[in-house]
Amino acid sequence: MSAGKHVFITGGASGIGLAIGKYFATKGYVVTLSDVNGDTLAGAARSLEGEGIRVNCHVMDVTNQSQVDALPEQMETPIDILINNAGIQHVSPLEDFPEDRWKLLIDIMLTAPAMLTRALLPSMRQRGYGRIINVGSIHSLVASPYKSAYVAAKHGLLGFAKTVALETGDTDITINTLCPSYVLTPLVENQIADQARTNGISEDEVVKDIMLAPMPKKAFIQFEELAETALFLASPQARNITAQAIVIDGGWTAR
């Protein structure tokens, strides 16, 4: 059922987005990776091509409304599956949190998924099929100190998905949110250094005593776990899974 299905992934030049895009491409999907950094995106595509995997590239700033609105017209084939993955982080106590940085995190990780969904819903409705997958976080469900903007944005994705699910219940469109605990991405590697500095401890202590401490499994989530879960959510067999937080947390929320 994947033949002809077009997957569009934001933040696709590295980390989770790139890994999911690579996995979908190997399963026969048409994949478009999008990122604000054109050079990094082109490098990622060349690397995949060296492995015999072909993807399309689309440079876009998800906070630029005109670029978002223009997206459907710029695609050669309609987008069937939207994966809202783009994200950044800033670690700081709220009283020291720069206002512009706080707003940027919300714009990238909450407003952008909403506006991209808004832009693509008409064509999904017209074709009677669509899958929207938000890459949330364990922080869609729980909080950590010094991450107020990130936690607020990731929590917001769940409410957003519930609302869109109600609005699309009359057609074969679903929207769900992946909620992994820590995945060892460049973003998380930067967080390790930030947390060490903020908490006054070593990076090894951040990993052991902060990141993995709440997880009974004591292990970072692997890219393939997220990619395989996203693949199922994108399938026709998942037509009645919508508005859900798909938690991949090594047992974190069992406590």
N, C-alpha and C positions, 0 to 999 in steps of 0.2 A: 504493500500500500504506500510505500515511500516514493515510488516513481513519480517524478514531476513535482513533488512537494518542495517548496522553497522556504528555507530557514534563514531568518535575518537575526544576527546576534550583535548586540552593542557591546562595547568594550572587548572586541574580539581579537585584539592584537597580541594578547598575552593571557596568562593565567587561566581561570576557569572558562572564559569565553572562547579562547583559542582551543582549549582541550575539548570542549563540547562541540565546537565547529568541526574539528578534525574527526571526531567520532561520528557525527552525523554524516559527514562526507564519505566516510568509509562504508556507511550503510546505504549509500545510494541517493541521499538527499542532495538537492541543489543548495549550496551554502553561500551566503553572503556575510562576510565578516565586516563589521563597521567599527571605526575608532576615530578619535579626534586627531591622533598622531599618524599622519600619512606615511612617514618613513618607517615607523615601527610596524605599521600594518603591512606595508609592501614587503618588509623583511620577513614577517611571519608567513605571508603567502609564498614567498620564494622558498622558505624552509619546507613548507608542506609540499610544494611542487617537487622538491628534491626527493621527497618520499613517495612521489607518484600520486599525490592527493591534490586535486584542483579545487580552489575556492574562488569566489568573486570578492572584490574589495570595494568598500564604499566609505569614503572619508566624510565624517559628519560629526558636528558638535551637538550632542543631544540637548544642550541647553539653549540652542539657537532655534527659536520657534519657526522661523521661515524655512530652515533646512529640514526640520521635522515635517512640516506641512507639505513640503515638496517631495518627500520620499516616495509616496506611491507612484507619482508620475515618472520618477527617475528609474524605476525598476523595469527591466525588460519583461519579467514575469511577475505576477502578483505574489505577495508574501503570504504564505499559509501559516507559518509558525514564527512568532516573535519571541525572542528570548531577551528580556531586559536584564542585562548583566553589568553594564557600565557602573563603576563605583570608585570612590576615593575614601580616604579616612583622614581624620584629624583627631589627635589625642590631646586633650587639655581639660583642666577643670573648667566648669562653666563660667566662673567669674573672670577667667583669662581667655575665654574662647572668642576669637575675632568674629564680629558680626558677619562680615562678608564671607568668611570661611563657612560659618554655620549655614548661611543661606545657600552657598554653592553645593554643599553636601545634600541638602534637601532638593535643590534643583536637579542634580544629577540622578539621585537614587529614588526620588518619589515623584516629582513633577514630570521628569522626562518619561518614565514608564507610562504615566497617565496620558501624556500628550502623544506619544508614539502609538499607544493603543487607540486613542481617539482617531489618529490619522489613518490607521489600518483597518479599523472595524467596518467601515462601509464596504470595502472590497471583500472582506471575509463574509459579511452578511450576504452580499450579492452572490457569492459562490457557495454559500451554505456550509462553510467549513473554516475553522480557525482554531489555533492553539496559541495561548499566551502563557509564557512561563517566566515568572519573575525569579531572579536569583536573589533571594533574601538572605537570611543568616539565622544562626541561633539567636542573634540579637533582634530578630523579629518576635521572639518569645520571652526572652529574659534580658536583663541589662548588665552592663559592666560600668564601673566608674570611668569618668574622663572621656566618654564617647557619646555625649548627649545627642549630637546631631545625627550620628550614624544610627544609634538606637531608635531615635524618633522616626527617621526615614524608613528603616527596615520594619518597624512596627506598623507604620502607615501603609506599607504594601499589602498587609493582610486585610485591612479594612477596605482598601481600594479593590482588591481582588474579589472580596465578598460582594461589593456593590456591582461590579461589572458582571459577575456571575449571575446575579439576579436580573440584570438588564439583557443578558444574552441567553436566558434559559429557553427561549423559543427557537433556538437554532443550534447546530452542532459546532458551537464555539465554547471553549473552556478556558479558564484562567486559574493558574495555581502558582504557589510560591515554594521554591526549594529553600529549606532552612538548615543548612549545614553548620556544624560547629567548625572549628578552625581547619582550613585547607591551606597547605603551605604554598601560598602564592607570593609574588613580589609584594603585594599589598600587605599580607600578613608578616612577611619578613621585615618590612619597614615598621610595622606595629611593634614587633619584638624590641627593636631598638628604641622606639618612642616610649614604650611601657617601661623599659629598663631605666630610661632617663627620668621619667615622671615619678616612678616608684622608688628610685634610688637603689635598684638591685641589679644583678647581672642578667644578661640575656638568657643564660641557661635557667636561671631561677624564674624568669618570666614564663618560659615554656613549661617548666615542671610545676610551678606553684600557682600560676595564673591561668594559662591557656588550657593545659591538659588536666589540671587538678579536678575540675567538675565532671570529667568524663570517665566513667568506669572502664571504658576500653583503652584509655590512655594513649590514643593514637590520632594523628591528623587524618582528616577525611581525604581520600584519594580522588583524583580527577575522574577516574573511570566510574566511581560510584555515582557521582553527580551526572555524568554523561549518560549512563545507562538509565538512570531514573528519568532524566529529561526525555530520552528516547521513548520510553513507555508513555509518558504524559502526552507526547506528541502524536501518539498512535490513535487510530480509530477505536481501539479497545478501551481507551481511557475516556470515552465520550461522556461518561457519567461521573467522572472525577473532576470537580470544579469547586472553586472557592476554598481549596484545601492548603494547609501548610504541611508540606511534605518534610518531615523532620528526620535529618540524618545527623545524629548528634552523639553517637557513641554512648548513649544512655544518660546524657547530661540532664535532661528534663524529667528523668525518673525520680529524682530526689525531691 
